[in-house]
Amino acid sequence: MKILITGGAGFIGSAVVRAAVARGHAVVNLDALTYAACLDNVASVADSPLYAFEHADIRDRAALDRIFAAHAPDAVMHLAAESHVDRSIDGPGDFVETNITGTYNMLEAARSYWVGQGKPESFRFHHISTDEVFGSLPPDPEVKFTEDTPYDPRSPYSASKAASDHLVRAWHETYGLPVVLTNCSNNYGPFHFPEKLIPVIILNALAGKPLPIYGDGSNVRDWLYVEDHAEALLIALERGQIGRSYNIGGDNERTNLELVRALCAILDEKRPKPEGSYADQITFVADRPGHDARYAIDATRIREELGWTPSVTVEEGLERTVDWYLANEDWWRALQGRKGVGERLGRGKAGSPV
């Protein structure tokens, strides 16, 4: 199968590219190479005859038409998106343009190509989304997001992703475009861009800087190891039912404070400080506006219908992640100078208080 993967130089996208090539699929990596992208993420497959790269923006419809015509993919995996909640608070326009208009362009380019090919039944448009479109959950551990949970986005980021999900469903219902959708919980692992919580904590700890935690650290997330997610996405592409959505979660709920303390304990073991614990650097900071209290995924459907389950616990995944960052200092140091990395974002326009 030849797969057109958008956002394949990003964190999750690059994991999918690497996994797809490893499974013998031909991959066309379409990426605009914005601030969060890094071609080093796919260096391990860049010389493979199964890999091709296209530097293009999903907001550029003409470029998309050219790429579809040139490569004739059998399927699309659409991951390209602006994804950082704090950045969406400061600059929502980028999220509207990329996540909504960009997805519209992808759908129209894919539909035009699919129709031109005679509407092959084997074609797939797999749209990858987030659990944040469902809003926030109460503390009750029995209550989780299912595929039938009503949408209730709370941030510009999640609202833009919710809109893109609705577009994908509409293109299936209206035009018959064969689509599959997935909504995932929080990802972590190797090549995670150093503005997100887990790499921020690891790198600040190593640098002797404060470890910032929003509010009181009680916000709960379900953590999914990125390589497990990539495997689930390929299974959903290959075997998912057309028009159906699948929730993908790690079944690893932790409060932010629990997660940070776990990272500190791993670092204490692997790179001990001369004195004390990395946990001594924990600092509580003003909360993010509209910060969702809890996310948790019920992954029953993908488990029962497609046979996927996560392969690692959050403790195993965090240890692998710390090991990777300790061994790949050149990778993350090269990214730390990019715009916004290391700064407190998400306070409103131009960083002003909300």
C-alpha positions, 0 to 999 in steps of 0.5 A, spaced: 500 500 500 502 507 498 500 511 503 500 519 503 501 521 510 500 529 512 505 531 518 510 526 517 515 530 520 512 531 526 511 527 533 506 522 531 506 523 524 514 521 524 512 515 528 507 513 523 512 514 517 517 509 521 512 504 523 509 504 516 515 503 512 517 498 517 511 494 515 513 494 508 508 500 506 510 505 501 510 512 504 509 519 501 511 524 507 507 531 506 509 536 511 510 544 511 516 543 516 513 548 520 516 550 527 514 543 530 517 539 524 524 536 524 526 531 518 531 528 523 525 524 526 524 520 519 532 520 518 532 512 519 527 511 513 529 517 509 534 512 504 529 507 504 526 506 496 519 506 500 520 513 502 518 519 499 518 527 501 514 532 499 515 539 502 508 542 501 502 546 506 495 543 506 493 550 505 495 550 498 490 546 494 494 546 487 500 543 491 495 537 494 493 536 487 500 535 484 502 531 489 496 526 489 497 526 481 504 524 482 504 519 487 497 516 486 496 514 493 492 508 495 490 511 502 491 518 506 493 518 513 491 526 515 495 528 521 498 535 519 495 540 524 497 545 529 496 542 536 499 546 542 493 548 546 497 554 549 499 556 542 492 556 540 490 561 546 495 566 543 494 565 536 487 561 534 488 564 527 493 559 525 489 553 528 483 555 524 487 556 517 491 549 518 486 545 522 479 547 518 481 550 512 487 545 511 483 539 512 477 542 507 483 542 502 485 535 503 478 532 503 477 536 496 484 534 493 482 527 496 475 527 493 477 529 486 483 524 486 478 518 488 473 520 483 478 521 477 480 514 479 473 511 478 472 511 486 476 505 488 473 501 494 480 500 497 481 507 497 481 510 505 482 517 508 484 516 515 483 522 519 487 522 526 484 527 531 484 528 539 480 526 545 480 533 546 474 534 542 470 531 547 471 536 552 472 535 560 470 529 564 468 529 571 473 525 576 469 519 576 473 513 574 467 509 571 466 515 566 470 515 560 470 518 552 466 513 548 465 514 540 458 516 542 460 522 547 458 529 544 463 534 542 464 539 547 471 543 545 473 548 550 480 551 547 481 554 540 485 547 538 480 542 540 474 547 537 478 547 530 479 539 531 472 538 532 470 542 526 475 538 522 472 531 524 465 534 522 468 536 515 470 529 514 464 525 516 460 530 512 464 528 506 463 521 507 455 522 508 455 527 502 460 525 497 461 518 499 468 519 500 471 512 504 473 515 511 476 512 518 476 517 524 480 516 530 481 520 536 487 519 541 489 520 548 495 524 550 501 521 546 508 521 549 515 518 547 521 519 542 521 525 538 516 529 542 517 536 541 520 540 547 514 544 548 510 539 551 509 537 558 513 531 558 519 533 554 519 540 558 519 536 565 525 532 562 529 538 559 528 543 565 530 538 570 536 536 567 538 544 566 536 545 573 530 549 572 523 549 575 519 544 573 512 548 572 505 545 573 499 548 572 494 549 577 495 544 583 497 539 578 490 535 579 488 535 572 488 528 569 490 525 562 490 518 559 497 517 556 499 513 550 506 511 548 507 514 541 509 507 538 503 504 540 499 509 537 502 509 530 501 501 530 493 502 532 493 508 527 495 503 521 491 497 524 485 502 523 487 504 516 488 497 514 482 494 517 477 499 520 470 500 518 468 505 513 465 511 516 466 509 523 471 512 528 475 509 533 478 511 540 485 510 542 487 510 549 493 508 553 489 506 559 494 510 563 490 515 567 495 520 571 494 527 574 500 531 572 503 532 578 503 524 579 506 524 572 512 529 573 513 525 580 514 519 576 519 522 571 523 525 577 524 518 580 526 515 573 531 521 572 533 520 580 535 513 578 538 514 571 542 521 572 542 523 579 543 530 582 549 531 586 544 533 592 537 532 593 531 530 588 529 533 581 522 533 585 525 539 589 524 543 582 517 542 582 513 549 581 506 550 581 504 556 576 498 560 574 493 555 570 491 555 563 485 558 561 479 553 560 484 547 562 480 541 562 480 537 568 480 530 566 481 526 559 480 518 559 479 514 553 474 508 553 478 504 547 473 498 547 471 498 540 478 498 537 480 492 542 474 488 540 473 490 533 480 490 531 484 487 536 489 492 538 491 494 545 497 498 548 503 494 549 506 498 554 504 501 561 506 508 562 511 507 567 515 503 562 513 508 556 516 514 561 522 510 562 523 509 555 522 516 553 527 518 559 532 514 556 531 516 549 532 524 551 538 522 555 541 519 549 539 524 544 541 530 546 543 533 539 536 532 537 533 536 542 538 541 543 537 543 536 530 545 537 530 549 543 532 555 540 525 555 536 520 560 537 516 559 543 520 553 546 521 554 553 517 560 554 510 560 558 505 561 552 497 560 553 496 567 557 492 570 551 494 574 545 501 576 545 502 573 551 498 578 555 494 576 561 487 573 560 
